[in-house]
Amino acid sequence: MKPHIVVLGGNFAGLGAAQKIRQYCGDSVRITVVDRKNFLMFIPNIPAEIFENRDPSRTLRMDLPGALEKDGIEFIQGEVQALDVESRTVEFLPNERPGSAAETLHYDYVVVAMGNRLAFDRIEGFAEHGHTCTDFYYGNRLRRYLHEEYRGGPIAIGSARFHQGDGTKDIRLYGGHAFPSAEAACEGPPVETMLAMATWLKQHGMGGPEKITIFTPAGLIAEDAGEEVVARLLDIASGMGFKYVNNGRDIARISGEGVELASGTSIDAELKIVFPDWVPHEFLRGLPISDSEGFVVTDVTMRNPRYPTVFAAGDAAAITVPKLGGIGHAEGDIVGRQIAKDMGRMQAEEADQPLEPVVYCIGDMGASQAFYIRSNSWFGGSEQVLKMGHVPYLLKMQYKNLFFKTHGKVPDWGLDVSRLLAEKIFAA
């Protein structure tokens, strides 16, 4: 009997982890991926599709069972109900049709990579008055509003407060640097949406940056990008006419008139584009592998310290802050190496490569322009890079094309080539 690896989740982190386990372990293991949907949602490019008036559900959907089948990985479409780390079982509900009976999977190793809940339901007034671009449904809702209903009024874009939990209190990075605490889960999307929105307004003769207010619960927006990078971004944004509200603390309420922040500040806006708190799935709360919020605790090799057959990757992991696809991709590779070591397929010297998180972010600015950020200073490193221009835009779009063409198996040298092109050859 081959050891059974169960991967919970099939988007970026789950697919990547499953593929890396197969790559490093070969046919020595059996792998099963469980996801509530049978497709991968390519989330980073949803804003670009919205502003170009394209339906993201048609352009950013990749067949998941087909991609997994190429590596002999089993797929189950079901909603995970419970995880029992003592009996090593996962309870799930098949959801292809309603009325299914609960089923149980036994695992030898489990990888929790099913992301998190986006807590829009905790924002008063969001359903009636809010917009966002976090998935296909909300993306199309915003797309239709922009292109059919928007009257040209003021716009507010920003984040609710993130509740991080205590799962990283013992983590040390880059020579002993304590793991930082974030007040927003990921603020690359608000910055990207802000810049692309300004371009869209100009293209449609409806004004420009002066109509847009960007807000953050933190003292500094996108603080994980590094103080130097953010200072440059804010200087550029201020010069363009954007309005900036920091220390908002949280979103208190959204109304037809605008956004009310917990700090007491109110922002008048016709269009309210917001990004919520990112919270763990309910079944993870209170488990012995989870932190005070319900994120899965791991060390820097993505293994739970108390239960060595439990791994986590991507947004479900406590150590994934900010919630970035690039960090989740690196974590999936680490998981594959660790399990290969346990299977006797990789030496410890090669497998025990700790997570060294880096913020990689390429954001569409409209008009075939984009910004490129590579920084590790928030985690204790020394690098902060910001570039803007056409080359980062090409990199963002070609990465998506390559991802779909390879069914998620982007070559390991991809990031190195991106750095070379964006930072050296075509630097601006």
C-alpha positions as CSV (number, residue, x, y, z in Angstrom):
1,M,0.0,0.0,0.0
2,K,1.4,3.4,-1.0
3,P,1.2,6.2,1.5
4,H,-1.8,8.3,0.8
5,I,-1.3,12.1,0.6
6,V,-4.5,14.1,0.8
7,V,-4.3,17.7,-0.4
8,L,-7.2,19.9,0.7
9,G,-7.7,22.6,-1.9
10,G,-6.9,22.8,-5.6
11,N,-6.2,26.5,-6.4
12,F,-2.6,27.8,-6.6
13,A,-1.2,26.4,-3.4
14,G,-3.1,23.1,-3.5
15,L,-2.4,22.4,-7.2
16,G,1.2,23.4,-6.8
17,A,1.8,21.3,-3.7
18,A,0.2,18.2,-5.3
19,Q,2.3,18.6,-8.5
20,K,5.5,19.1,-6.5
21,I,4.8,16.0,-4.3
22,R,4.4,14.0,-7.5
23,Q,7.5,15.5,-9.0
24,Y,9.7,14.7,-6.0
25,C,8.1,11.5,-4.7
26,G,7.4,9.9,-8.1
27,D,5.1,6.9,-8.0
28,S,6.0,6.1,-4.3
29,V,2.8,7.8,-3.1
30,R,-0.9,8.1,-3.9
31,I,-2.2,11.7,-4.1
32,T,-5.8,12.9,-3.8
33,V,-6.9,16.5,-4.1
34,V,-10.2,17.6,-2.6
35,D,-11.8,20.8,-3.7
36,R,-15.4,22.2,-3.6
37,K,-15.0,23.3,-7.3
38,N,-13.7,21.5,-10.3
39,F,-11.7,24.4,-11.8
40,L,-8.8,26.7,-10.8
41,M,-9.6,30.3,-10.6
42,F,-6.8,32.6,-11.8
43,I,-7.5,35.3,-9.3
44,P,-4.6,37.8,-10.0
45,N,-5.9,38.8,-13.4
46,I,-9.5,39.4,-12.6
47,P,-9.1,43.2,-12.2
48,A,-7.5,43.5,-15.7
49,E,-10.5,41.5,-17.2
50,I,-13.0,43.8,-15.5
51,F,-11.5,47.0,-16.8
52,E,-11.2,45.5,-20.3
53,N,-14.9,44.5,-20.1
54,R,-14.2,40.8,-20.5
55,D,-15.9,38.0,-18.5
56,P,-13.2,36.5,-16.2
57,S,-15.2,33.3,-15.8
58,R,-14.6,32.6,-19.5
59,T,-10.9,33.7,-19.6
60,L,-9.5,32.8,-16.2
61,R,-10.9,29.3,-15.5
62,M,-8.7,26.2,-15.8
63,D,-10.0,22.6,-15.7
64,L,-8.7,21.1,-12.4
65,P,-9.3,17.3,-12.9
66,G,-7.7,17.4,-16.3
67,A,-4.6,19.1,-15.0
68,L,-4.3,16.6,-12.1
69,E,-4.9,13.6,-14.3
70,K,-1.7,14.3,-16.2
71,D,0.2,13.5,-13.1
72,G,-1.9,10.5,-12.0
73,I,-3.4,12.6,-9.1
74,E,-7.0,11.7,-8.1
75,F,-9.6,14.4,-7.7
76,I,-12.7,14.6,-5.5
77,Q,-15.2,17.5,-5.8
78,G,-16.5,18.0,-2.3
79,E,-16.8,20.4,0.6
80,V,-14.5,19.5,3.5
81,Q,-16.5,19.3,6.7
82,A,-13.9,18.1,9.3
83,L,-10.3,17.2,9.8
84,D,-9.4,14.8,12.6
85,V,-5.6,14.8,13.1
86,E,-5.7,12.0,15.7
87,S,-7.4,9.5,13.5
88,R,-5.9,11.0,10.3
89,T,-9.2,11.3,8.6
90,V,-10.9,14.0,6.5
91,E,-14.7,14.2,6.3
92,F,-16.1,15.7,3.2
93,L,-19.5,16.1,1.5
94,P,-19.6,15.4,-2.3
95,N,-21.2,18.5,-3.8
96,E,-21.7,17.6,-7.4
97,R,-25.4,17.2,-6.6
98,P,-27.3,18.1,-3.4
99,G,-28.2,15.5,-0.9
100,S,-25.0,13.5,-0.7
101,A,-24.0,11.6,2.3
102,A,-20.8,12.5,4.2
103,E,-17.7,10.5,3.2
104,T,-14.4,9.9,5.0
105,L,-10.9,9.8,3.6
106,H,-7.9,8.3,5.5
107,Y,-4.6,10.0,5.0
108,D,-0.9,9.3,5.9
109,Y,-0.1,12.9,5.2
110,V,-2.5,15.9,4.8
111,V,-1.7,19.2,3.2
112,V,-4.2,22.0,4.2
113,A,-4.1,24.3,1.1
114,M,-7.7,25.4,0.7
115,G,-7.2,29.1,1.2
116,N,-9.6,30.9,3.5
117,R,-13.0,32.6,3.7
118,L,-13.4,36.2,2.4
119,A,-15.5,37.7,5.2
120,F,-17.7,40.0,3.1
121,D,-20.6,38.8,5.3
122,R,-19.0,40.7,8.2
123,I,-19.1,44.0,6.4
124,E,-22.4,45.8,7.1
125,G,-23.9,47.1,3.8
126,F,-21.6,45.3,1.5
127,A,-24.3,43.2,-0.2
128,E,-26.4,46.3,-1.0
129,H,-23.7,48.9,-1.7
130,G,-20.3,47.3,-2.1
131,H,-18.2,46.0,-4.9
132,T,-15.0,44.0,-5.2
133,C,-12.9,41.9,-7.7
134,T,-12.0,38.8,-5.7
135,D,-13.8,36.2,-7.8
136,F,-15.8,35.7,-11.0
137,Y,-19.2,36.6,-9.6
138,Y,-18.1,39.8,-7.9
139,G,-15.8,40.6,-10.8
140,N,-18.7,40.4,-13.3
141,R,-20.9,42.4,-10.9
142,L,-18.3,45.2,-10.8
143,R,-17.7,45.0,-14.6
144,R,-21.4,45.4,-15.4
145,Y,-21.7,48.3,-12.9
146,L,-18.7,50.1,-14.4
147,H,-19.8,49.7,-18.0
148,E,-23.5,50.1,-17.6
149,E,-24.5,51.9,-14.4
150,Y,-21.6,54.0,-13.1
151,R,-22.5,57.8,-13.1
152,G,-19.1,59.2,-12.7
153,G,-19.1,59.9,-8.9
154,P,-16.3,59.6,-6.4
155,I,-14.7,56.2,-5.7
156,A,-13.4,54.6,-2.5
157,I,-11.0,51.6,-2.6
158,G,-9.6,49.9,0.4
159,S,-9.3,47.1,2.9
160,A,-11.0,45.8,6.1
161,R,-8.8,44.9,9.0
162,F,-7.1,41.5,9.0
163,H,-7.0,39.4,12.2
164,Q,-3.7,37.6,12.0
165,G,-3.7,35.2,14.9
166,D,-0.7,34.1,17.0
167,G,0.5,31.2,14.8
168,T,3.8,32.9,13.9
169,K,4.9,34.0,17.4
170,D,7.8,31.5,17.4
171,I,8.9,32.1,13.7
172,R,12.2,33.8,13.0
173,L,13.2,34.9,9.5
174,Y,16.3,36.3,7.8
175,G,18.8,35.9,10.6
176,G,16.4,36.0,13.6
177,H,13.9,38.7,12.5
178,A,10.6,38.3,14.4
179,F,7.6,37.6,12.1
180,P,5.8,40.8,11.4
181,S,2.1,41.6,12.2
182,A,-0.2,42.8,9.4
183,E,-3.3,44.9,9.7
184,A,-4.4,44.1,6.1
185,A,-4.3,40.6,4.6
186,C,-2.9,41.8,1.2
187,E,-3.0,45.3,-0.2
188,G,-1.5,44.7,-3.6
189,P,-5.1,44.3,-5.1
190,P,-6.3,47.7,-3.7
191,V,-3.2,49.5,-5.1
192,E,-3.6,47.7,-8.4
193,T,-7.3,48.5,-8.6
194,M,-6.7,52.1,-7.7
195,L,-4.2,52.7,-10.5
196,A,-6.1,50.8,-13.1
197,M,-9.3,52.6,-12.1
198,A,-7.7,56.0,-12.7
199,T,-6.6,54.9,-16.2
200,W,-10.1,53.6,-16.9
201,L,-11.7,56.9,-15.9
202,K,-9.3,58.8,-18.2
203,Q,-10.0,56.5,-21.1
204,H,-13.7,57.0,-20.7
205,G,-13.6,60.8,-20.3
206,M,-14.8,60.6,-16.7
207,G,-12.0,62.2,-14.8
208,G,-8.9,60.6,-13.2
209,P,-7.1,60.0,-9.9
210,E,-8.7,63.0,-8.2
211,K,-12.0,61.0,-7.9
212,I,-10.4,58.1,-6.0
213,T,-9.7,57.8,-2.3
214,I,-7.6,54.8,-1.2
215,F,-7.9,53.8,2.4
216,T,-6.2,51.3,4.7
217,P,-6.7,50.0,8.3
218,A,-2.9,50.3,8.8
219,G,-0.6,53.2,9.4
220,L,1.0,52.5,6.0
221,I,-0.8,50.9,3.0
222,A,0.9,47.8,1.5
223,E,3.4,47.9,4.3
224,D,4.7,44.4,3.4
225,A,6.2,45.9,0.2
226,G,8.7,47.9,2.3
227,E,8.9,51.5,3.5
228,E,11.0,52.7,0.6
229,V,8.7,51.1,-2.0
230,V,5.6,52.4,-0.4
231,A,7.0,55.9,0.0
232,R,7.7,56.0,-3.7
233,L,4.2,54.7,-4.5
234,L,2.6,57.3,-2.2
235,D,4.7,60.1,-3.7
236,I,3.6,59.1,-7.2
237,A,0.0,58.7,-6.2
238,S,-0.1,62.0,-4.4
239,G,1.4,63.8,-7.4
240,M,-1.3,62.2,-9.6
241,G,-4.1,63.5,-7.4
242,F,-5.2,60.3,-5.4
243,K,-6.6,60.9,-1.9
244,Y,-5.1,58.7,0.9
245,V,-6.6,57.8,4.2
246,N,-4.6,55.6,6.6
247,N,-5.2,54.4,10.2
248,G,-8.8,53.6,9.3
249,R,-8.7,50.6,11.7
250,D,-11.5,48.7,9.9
251,I,-14.6,49.1,7.7
252,A,-17.5,50.0,10.0
253,R,-20.2,50.2,7.4
254,I,-20.9,50.7,3.7
255,S,-23.9,52.8,2.6
256,G,-25.2,54.3,-0.5
257,E,-23.3,57.5,0.3
258,G,-19.9,56.0,1.0
259,V,-17.7,54.1,3.4
260,E,-17.6,54.6,7.2
261,L,-14.4,53.6,8.9
262,A,-14.0,52.4,12.5
263,S,-11.6,55.4,13.1
264,G,-14.6,57.7,12.6
265,T,-13.6,58.9,9.1
266,S,-16.3,58.8,6.4
267,I,-15.4,58.7,2.7
268,D,-18.1,59.9,0.2
269,A,-18.3,57.5,-2.7
270,E,-20.7,56.4,-5.4
271,L,-18.5,53.3,-6.1
272,K,-17.1,51.4,-3.1
273,I,-14.5,48.7,-4.0
274,V,-13.4,46.9,-0.8
275,F,-11.3,43.9,0.2
276,P,-12.4,42.0,3.3
277,D,-10.9,40.3,6.3
278,W,-9.4,36.9,5.4
279,V,-10.6,34.3,7.9
280,P,-10.0,30.5,8.2
281,H,-12.5,27.9,7.3
282,E,-14.7,27.2,10.3
283,F,-13.7,23.5,10.6
284,L,-10.1,24.5,11.3
285,R,-11.0,26.6,14.4
286,G,-10.1,25.0,17.7
287,L,-8.0,22.2,16.2
288,P,-4.7,21.3,17.9
289,I,-2.9,22.3,14.6
290,S,-4.5,25.8,14.5
291,D,-3.7,29.1,16.0
292,S,-5.9,31.5,17.9
293,E,-7.8,32.5,14.7
294,G,-7.9,29.1,13.0
295,F,-4.9,29.4,10.6
296,V,-2.7,26.2,10.5
297,V,0.5,26.6,12.5
298,T,3.7,25.4,10.7
299,D,7.4,25.8,11.1
300,V,9.5,27.2,8.2
301,T,9.3,23.9,6.4
302,M,5.5,24.1,6.4
303,R,5.1,21.2,8.8
304,N,3.0,21.4,11.9
305,P,5.3,21.1,15.0
306,R,2.9,18.9,17.0
307,Y,1.6,16.7,14.1
308,P,4.5,16.0,11.6
309,T,2.1,14.4,9.1
310,V,0.2,17.7,8.8
311,F,1.4,20.4,6.4
312,A,-0.1,23.7,5.2
313,A,0.5,25.9,2.2
314,G,-1.0,29.1,0.9
315,D,-3.6,31.3,2.6
316,A,-4.7,28.6,5.2
317,A,-1.2,28.6,6.7
318,A,-0.5,31.1,9.6
319,I,2.9,31.8,8.1
320,T,1.4,33.1,4.8
321,V,1.3,36.8,5.5
322,P,0.6,38.7,3.3
323,K,-1.7,36.4,1.4
324,L,0.2,36.2,-1.8
325,G,0.2,33.5,-4.6
326,G,4.0,33.7,-4.9
327,I,4.5,32.8,-1.3
328,G,2.0,29.9,-1.6
329,H,3.8,28.6,-4.6
330,A,7.1,28.6,-2.7
331,E,5.4,26.8,0.2
332,G,4.0,24.1,-2.1
333,D,7.6,23.3,-3.3
334,I,8.8,23.1,0.3
335,V,5.9,20.6,1.2
336,G,6.9,18.4,-1.8
337,R,10.5,18.3,-0.7
338,Q,9.6,17.5,2.9
339,I,7.4,14.6,2.0
340,A,10.0,13.3,-0.5
341,K,12.5,13.3,2.3
342,D,10.1,11.2,4.5
343,M,9.7,8.8,1.6
344,G,13.5,8.4,1.2
345,R,13.4,10.2,-2.2
346,M,15.4,13.3,-1.2
347,Q,18.3,13.9,1.1
348,A,17.8,16.2,4.0
349,E,20.4,18.7,2.7
350,E,18.3,19.2,-0.4
351,A,14.9,19.0,1.2
352,D,15.3,21.2,4.3
353,Q,15.2,24.5,2.5
354,P,13.3,26.9,4.9
355,L,10.7,29.4,3.7
356,E,12.3,32.8,3.0
357,P,9.2,34.8,2.1
358,V,9.5,37.5,-0.6
359,V,6.8,39.8,-1.7
360,Y,6.5,39.5,-5.5
361,C,3.7,41.6,-6.9
362,I,2.9,42.7,-10.4
363,G,-0.1,44.9,-10.7
364,D,-2.0,46.1,-13.8
365,M,-2.2,49.9,-14.1
366,G,-4.2,50.0,-17.3
367,A,-3.0,51.1,-20.8
368,S,-0.6,48.1,-21.0
369,Q,1.4,49.4,-18.0
370,A,2.0,47.7,-14.7
371,F,4.1,48.0,-11.5
372,Y,6.6,45.3,-10.3
373,I,7.5,44.9,-6.7
374,R,10.1,42.5,-5.2
375,S,10.8,43.0,-1.5
376,N,11.8,41.1,1.6
377,S,12.5,44.0,3.9
378,W,9.3,43.6,5.9
379,F,10.5,40.1,6.9
380,G,14.0,41.3,7.9
381,G,15.7,41.2,4.5
382,S,17.5,44.0,2.7
383,E,15.8,44.1,-0.8
384,Q,13.2,46.6,-2.0
385,V,12.6,46.9,-5.8
386,L,9.9,48.9,-7.6
387,K,9.6,49.2,-11.3
388,M,6.9,50.5,-13.6
389,G,6.3,50.2,-17.3
390,H,5.2,48.0,-20.2
391,V,7.6,45.1,-19.4
392,P,6.0,44.3,-16.0
393,Y,2.6,44.3,-17.8
394,L,3.9,41.8,-20.4
395,L,5.3,39.6,-17.6
396,K,2.0,39.6,-15.8
397,M,0.0,38.6,-18.9
398,Q,2.6,36.1,-20.2
399,Y,2.7,34.4,-16.8
400,K,-1.0,33.7,-17.0
401,N,-0.6,32.3,-20.5
402,L,2.3,30.1,-19.4
403,F,0.4,28.9,-16.4
404,F,-2.5,27.8,-18.5
405,K,-0.3,26.2,-21.1
406,T,1.7,24.2,-18.6
407,H,-1.4,23.4,-16.4
408,G,0.3,25.2,-13.5
409,K,3.8,23.9,-13.9
410,V,5.5,27.2,-14.5
411,P,9.3,26.5,-14.8
412,D,11.4,27.1,-11.7
413,W,13.5,29.6,-13.7
414,G,10.4,31.8,-14.4
415,L,11.0,34.1,-11.5
416,D,14.7,34.5,-12.3
417,V,13.9,35.5,-15.9
418,S,11.2,37.9,-14.6
419,R,13.8,39.5,-12.3
420,L,16.3,39.8,-15.1
421,L,13.8,41.4,-17.5
422,A,12.1,43.7,-15.0
423,E,15.1,44.8,-12.9
424,K,18.0,44.7,-15.3
425,I,17.4,44.5,-19.1
426,F,14.3,46.7,-19.3
427,A,14.5,48.5,-16.0
428,A,12.7,51.8,-15.8
